[in-house]
């Protein structure tokens, strides 16, 4: 791509502006496709402590992150501080270089990130898959961090409120508890349509950049998609039903969160979540606890809510009973 292909003034600004030069070390498949295949333009959607979210003119969500622990197909890892960038700023990427604010980021030497290849649970009996979820549940209950959780993970791992201990979280915690109960009943019925119906009230539930309800739903749908196998009692995936559900919940949550939820429902998640599901489908070992621990470190509570959704998938195997 030549300089003359840029919009008027962009090439000059790129050449003469005083910029901080950084180098990306890792890049997800979608981010690489969008940022290096041709000239890509857009603007900064949001700036968080360790991440900058970008919106391309094609309507895709990408992000730059200083944290390498949670790779994703939409992310670019930049180990140096991402300073001087504000929402609304424009960006341009061409010839392997991304320019945003006062930053000039070299993408050409970034290593391509690919998630663990998650195989189907074909051949796994319901009893065996349920036993593996039991191992994961014990990992969660033995962790000192889960007991302090006041969200979905607490409700799924120990589905009973603690009275006075939970008073501070009401009515939000009570709304979450009621939502989990609806999902549990839907799982007992064993129909994907029932689970999606129960999940309608979860979209946008809770505060945050990605609300807790979205993260919980995403973890559940991600797990059901990858664990689908008749021999284990998991219903076959119905893409049409899921697409209809994603369209229905769009008005009830933010654009970033909905984009990530759609990714999860289509089998694309952060690295630790892929590793966790792969661990469930292989022989569970110490790596399962490691994956769960890394997953729980995502965001303020997003990782724990993703884990709670994943654990919820176990209710298909035991008829909703603990």
Secondary structure as UniProt FT lines:
FT   HELIX           3..5
FT   TURN            8..9
FT   HELIX           10..16
FT   STRAND          20..28
FT   HELIX           29..36
FT   STRAND          40..47
FT   STRAND          51..56
FT   TURN            57..58
FT   STRAND          61..65
FT   TURN            69..70
FT   TURN            73..74
FT   STRAND          75..78
FT   TURN            87..88
FT   STRAND          90..94
FT   TURN            95..96
FT   STRAND          97..100
FT   TURN            101..102
FT   STRAND          103..106
FT   TURN            108..109
FT   STRAND          111..113
FT   TURN            122..123
FT   HELIX           126..142
FT   TURN            144..145
FT   HELIX           146..148
FT   HELIX           152..157
FT   HELIX           163..169
FT   TURN            170..171
FT   HELIX           172..189
FT   HELIX           192..199
FT   HELIX           200..202
FT   TURN            203..204
FT   TURN            208..211
FT   HELIX           212..227
FT   HELIX           230..232
FT   HELIX           239..249
FT   HELIX           250..252
FT   HELIX           255..265
FT   TURN            266..267
FT   HELIX           271..281
FT   HELIX           286..295
FT   TURN            296..297
FT   TURN            299..301
FT   HELIX           302..312
FT   HELIX           313..316
FT   TURN            317..320
//
